[in-house]
Amino acid sequence: MTKGSGKAILELLVSDKILTLSGSMYYLDPVRLGKITGTTYIDCMNRNFGEGAIAFVKRIFK
């Protein structure tokens, strides 16, 4: 996730406080993930991305 669009998505996740960095580990805030993207962790793992998640990622291309 540290190259190209993956890096931009990572930076957006951190800036929106969906992920936080502690040492060398990132931690997910599942409540913020749901509020901001309308997606659950399980949805992400199943690659089931709704309109909210797609709109979130599209923000990096604006």
N, CA, C and O atoms as a GROMACS GRO file, in nm:
protein
  248
    1MET      N    1   0.080  -0.120   0.000
    1MET     CA    2   0.000   0.000   0.000
    1MET      C    3   0.084   0.126   0.000
    1MET      O    4   0.029   0.234   0.019
    2THR      N    5   0.212   0.116  -0.020
    2THR     CA    6   0.295   0.235  -0.007
    2THR      C    7   0.340   0.292  -0.141
    2THR      O    8   0.432   0.374  -0.145
    3LYS      N    9   0.278   0.249  -0.251
    3LYS     CA   10   0.314   0.300  -0.382
    3LYS      C   11   0.189   0.346  -0.456
    3LYS      O   12   0.081   0.290  -0.437
    4GLY      N   13   0.205   0.446  -0.538
    4GLY     CA   14   0.097   0.490  -0.626
    4GLY      C   15  -0.029   0.528  -0.553
    4GLY      O   16  -0.026   0.597  -0.450
    5SER      N   17  -0.143   0.483  -0.607
    5SER     CA   18  -0.272   0.518  -0.547
    5SER      C   19  -0.288   0.455  -0.409
    5SER      O   20  -0.361   0.510  -0.326
    6GLY      N   21  -0.222   0.343  -0.382
    6GLY     CA   22  -0.228   0.282  -0.249
    6GLY      C   23  -0.175   0.374  -0.142
    6GLY      O   24  -0.230   0.380  -0.031
    7LYS      N   25  -0.069   0.445  -0.174
    7LYS     CA   26  -0.012   0.541  -0.078
    7LYS      C   27  -0.109   0.655  -0.054
    7LYS      O   28  -0.126   0.698   0.060
    8ALA      N   29  -0.173   0.704  -0.159
    8ALA     CA   30  -0.270   0.812  -0.145
    8ALA      C   31  -0.390   0.768  -0.062
    8ALA      O   32  -0.441   0.845   0.020
    9ILE      N   33  -0.436   0.645  -0.081
    9ILE     CA   34  -0.547   0.592  -0.002
    9ILE      C   35  -0.505   0.580   0.144
    9ILE      O   36  -0.581   0.616   0.233
   10LEU      N   37  -0.386   0.529   0.169
   10LEU     CA   38  -0.335   0.518   0.306
   10LEU      C   39  -0.331   0.655   0.373
   10LEU      O   40  -0.374   0.669   0.487
   11GLU      N   41  -0.280   0.754   0.303
   11GLU     CA   42  -0.272   0.890   0.358
   11GLU      C   43  -0.411   0.946   0.388
   11GLU      O   44  -0.429   1.014   0.489
   12LEU      N   45  -0.508   0.917   0.303
   12LEU     CA   46  -0.645   0.963   0.326
   12LEU      C   47  -0.706   0.893   0.447
   12LEU      O   48  -0.774   0.956   0.528
   13LEU      N   49  -0.681   0.763   0.460
   13LEU     CA   50  -0.731   0.688   0.577
   13LEU      C   51  -0.673   0.745   0.706
   13LEU      O   52  -0.743   0.755   0.806
   14VAL      N   53  -0.547   0.781   0.702
   14VAL     CA   54  -0.482   0.838   0.822
   14VAL      C   55  -0.534   0.979   0.847
   14VAL      O   56  -0.564   1.014   0.962
   15SER      N   57  -0.547   1.060   0.744
   15SER     CA   58  -0.592   1.198   0.765
   15SER      C   59  -0.736   1.203   0.815
   15SER      O   60  -0.772   1.294   0.889
   16ASP      N   61  -0.818   1.106   0.777
   16ASP     CA   62  -0.956   1.099   0.825
   16ASP      C   63  -0.968   1.020   0.956
   16ASP      O   64  -1.078   0.996   1.005
   17LYS      N   65  -0.853   0.980   1.010
   17LYS     CA   66  -0.845   0.909   1.138
   17LYS      C   67  -0.920   0.776   1.138
   17LYS      O   68  -0.968   0.730   1.241
   18ILE      N   69  -0.928   0.714   1.020
   18ILE     CA   70  -0.980   0.577   1.011
   18ILE      C   71  -0.869   0.482   1.052
   18ILE      O   72  -0.894   0.379   1.115
   19LEU      N   73  -0.746   0.517   1.015
   19LEU     CA   74  -0.627   0.444   1.060
   19LEU      C   75  -0.542   0.539   1.144
   19LEU      O   76  -0.532   0.658   1.115
   20THR      N   77  -0.481   0.483   1.248
   20THR     CA   78  -0.383   0.560   1.325
   20THR      C   79  -0.254   0.479   1.329
   20THR      O   80  -0.255   0.356   1.333
   21LEU      N   81  -0.144   0.551   1.328
   21LEU     CA   82  -0.012   0.489   1.330
   21LEU      C   83   0.042   0.495   1.472
   21LEU      O   84   0.047   0.601   1.534
   22SER      N   85   0.084   0.380   1.521
   22SER     CA   86   0.147   0.372   1.653
   22SER      C   87   0.271   0.285   1.638
   22SER      O   88   0.262   0.163   1.619
   23GLY      N   89   0.387   0.348   1.645
   23GLY     CA   90   0.510   0.274   1.619
   23GLY      C   91   0.514   0.236   1.472
   23GLY      O   92   0.507   0.322   1.385
   24SER      N   93   0.524   0.108   1.446
   24SER     CA   94   0.526   0.061   1.307
   24SER      C   95   0.394  -0.005   1.267
   24SER      O   96   0.385  -0.067   1.160
   25MET      N   97   0.292   0.008   1.353
   25MET     CA   98   0.163  -0.058   1.327
   25MET      C   99   0.053   0.045   1.302
   25MET      O  100   0.049   0.150   1.365
   26TYR      N  101  -0.034   0.012   1.208
   26TYR     CA  102  -0.154   0.091   1.185
   26TYR      C  103  -0.271   0.023   1.255
   26TYR      O  104  -0.281  -0.099   1.256
   27TYR      N  105  -0.358   0.105   1.315
   27TYR     CA  106  -0.475   0.053   1.384
   27TYR      C  107  -0.601   0.110   1.322
   27TYR      O  108  -0.610   0.230   1.297
   28LEU      N  109  -0.697   0.022   1.297
   28LEU     CA  110  -0.823   0.061   1.235
   28LEU      C  111  -0.925   0.102   1.340
   28LEU      O  112  -0.940   0.035   1.443
   29ASP      N  113  -0.994   0.212   1.314
   29ASP     CA  114  -1.108   0.252   1.396
   29ASP      C  115  -1.232   0.211   1.317
   29ASP      O  116  -1.275   0.284   1.227
   30PRO      N  117  -1.290   0.096   1.350
   30PRO     CA  118  -1.402   0.046   1.270
   30PRO      C  119  -1.526   0.135   1.277
   30PRO      O  120  -1.606   0.137   1.183
   31VAL      N  121  -1.543   0.208   1.386
   31VAL     CA  122  -1.658   0.298   1.397
   31VAL      C  123  -1.644   0.412   1.296
   31VAL      O  124  -1.739   0.445   1.226
   32ARG      N  125  -1.524   0.473   1.290
   32ARG     CA  126  -1.500   0.581   1.192
   32ARG      C  127  -1.508   0.528   1.050
   32ARG      O  128  -1.560   0.596   0.961
   33LEU      N  129  -1.458   0.408   1.028
   33LEU     CA  130  -1.467   0.346   0.895
   33LEU      C  131  -1.612   0.342   0.850
   33LEU      O  132  -1.645   0.380   0.738
   34GLY      N  133  -1.698   0.294   0.939
   34GLY     CA  134  -1.840   0.284   0.907
   34GLY      C  135  -1.906   0.419   0.887
   34GLY      O  136  -1.984   0.437   0.794
   35LYS      N  137  -1.874   0.516   0.974
   35LYS     CA  138  -1.935   0.649   0.964
   35LYS      C  139  -1.895   0.720   0.836
   35LYS      O  140  -1.978   0.784   0.772
   36ILE      N  141  -1.769   0.709   0.800
   36ILE     CA  142  -1.717   0.785   0.686
   36ILE      C  143  -1.742   0.715   0.553
   36ILE      O  144  -1.771   0.781   0.453
   37THR      N  145  -1.731   0.584   0.550
   37THR     CA  146  -1.742   0.511   0.423
   37THR      C  147  -1.868   0.427   0.409
   37THR      O  148  -1.902   0.383   0.300
   38GLY      N  149  -1.936   0.405   0.521
   38GLY     CA  150  -2.054   0.318   0.516
   38GLY      C  151  -2.017   0.172   0.497
   38GLY      O  152  -2.099   0.092   0.452
   39THR      N  153  -1.895   0.138   0.531
   39THR     CA  154  -1.840   0.004   0.509
   39THR      C  155  -1.790  -0.054   0.639
   39THR      O  156  -1.739   0.018   0.725
   40THR      N  157  -1.804  -0.185   0.654
   40THR     CA  158  -1.749  -0.253   0.771
   40THR      C  159  -1.616  -0.318   0.735
   40THR      O  160  -1.581  -0.331   0.617
   41TYR      N  161  -1.544  -0.359   0.838
   41TYR     CA  162  -1.418  -0.432   0.815
   41TYR      C  163  -1.446  -0.560   0.735
   41TYR      O  164  -1.371  -0.593   0.643
   42ILE      N  165  -1.551  -0.628   0.769
   42ILE     CA  166  -1.586  -0.753   0.698
   42ILE      C  167  -1.616  -0.723   0.551
   42ILE      O  168  -1.574  -0.798   0.463
   43ASP      N  169  -1.687  -0.613   0.524
   43ASP     CA  170  -1.712  -0.574   0.385
   43ASP      C  171  -1.580  -0.557   0.310
   43ASP      O  172  -1.565  -0.605   0.198
   44CYS      N  173  -1.485  -0.489   0.374
   44CYS     CA  174  -1.354  -0.467   0.311
   44CYS      C  175  -1.283  -0.599   0.283
   44CYS      O  176  -1.228  -0.620   0.175
   45MET      N  177  -1.284  -0.688   0.381
   45MET     CA  178  -1.218  -0.816   0.363
   45MET      C  179  -1.283  -0.899   0.252
   45MET      O  180  -1.216  -0.976   0.184
   46ASN      N  181  -1.414  -0.881   0.236
   46ASN     CA  182  -1.487  -0.953   0.130
   46ASN      C  183  -1.488  -0.877  -0.002
   46ASN      O  184  -1.549  -0.921  -0.100
   47ARG      N  185  -1.420  -0.761  -0.003
   47ARG     CA  186  -1.415  -0.675  -0.122
   47ARG      C  187  -1.555  -0.638  -0.169
   47ARG      O  188  -1.584  -0.635  -0.289
   48ASN      N  189  -1.639  -0.609  -0.072
   48ASN     CA  190  -1.777  -0.567  -0.099
   48ASN      C  191  -1.786  -0.418  -0.069
   48ASN      O  192  -1.821  -0.378   0.042
   49PHE      N  193  -1.756  -0.337  -0.169
   49PHE     CA  194  -1.749  -0.193  -0.150
   49PHE      C  195  -1.873  -0.125  -0.204
   49PHE      O  196  -1.905  -0.135  -0.322
   50GLY      N  197  -1.943  -0.055  -0.116
   50GLY     CA  198  -2.063   0.018  -0.155
   50GLY      C  199  -2.029   0.156  -0.209
   50GLY      O  200  -1.912   0.192  -0.225
   51GLU      N  201  -2.134   0.232  -0.235
   51GLU     CA  202  -2.116   0.366  -0.293
   51GLU      C  203  -2.034   0.457  -0.202
   51GLU      O  204  -1.955   0.537  -0.252
   52GLY      N  205  -2.053   0.447  -0.070
   52GLY     CA  206  -1.979   0.532   0.023
   52GLY      C  207  -1.830   0.507   0.019
   52GLY      O  208  -1.750   0.601   0.022
   53ALA      N  209  -1.792   0.381   0.012
   53ALA     CA  210  -1.650   0.346   0.005
   53ALA      C  211  -1.588   0.392  -0.128
   53ALA      O  212  -1.475   0.441  -0.131
   54ILE      N  213  -1.663   0.377  -0.234
   54ILE     CA  214  -1.614   0.420  -0.365
   54ILE      C  215  -1.599   0.572  -0.368
   54ILE      O  216  -1.501   0.624  -0.422
   55ALA      N  217  -1.695   0.643  -0.312
   55ALA     CA  218  -1.687   0.790  -0.306
   55ALA      C  219  -1.568   0.834  -0.222
   55ALA      O  220  -1.502   0.932  -0.255
   56PHE      N  221  -1.539   0.762  -0.114
   56PHE     CA  222  -1.424   0.793  -0.028
   56PHE      C  223  -1.295   0.783  -0.108
   56PHE      O  224  -1.213   0.875  -0.104
   57VAL      N  225  -1.277   0.676  -0.180
   57VAL     CA  226  -1.154   0.655  -0.257
   57VAL      C  227  -1.144   0.755  -0.372
   57VAL      O  228  -1.034   0.801  -0.404
   58LYS      N  229  -1.255   0.790  -0.432
   58LYS     CA  230  -1.253   0.886  -0.543
   58LYS      C  231  -1.202   1.023  -0.498
   58LYS      O  232  -1.156   1.102  -0.581
   59ARG      N  233  -1.208   1.052  -0.369
   59ARG     CA  234  -1.157   1.181  -0.318
   59ARG      C  235  -1.010   1.201  -0.350
   59ARG      O  236  -0.966   1.315  -0.364
   60ILE      N  237  -0.933   1.094  -0.363
   60ILE     CA  238  -0.790   1.112  -0.391
   60ILE      C  239  -0.765   1.154  -0.535
   60ILE      O  240  -0.657   1.203  -0.567
   61PHE      N  241  -0.863   1.134  -0.621
   61PHE     CA  242  -0.844   1.166  -0.762
   61PHE      C  243  -0.896   1.303  -0.800
   61PHE      O  244  -0.895   1.341  -0.917
   62LYS      N  245  -0.943   1.379  -0.700
   62LYS     CA  246  -0.996   1.514  -0.727
   62LYS      C  247  -0.890   1.618  -0.712
   62LYS      O  248  -0.916   1.736  -0.732
   0.00000   0.00000   0.00000
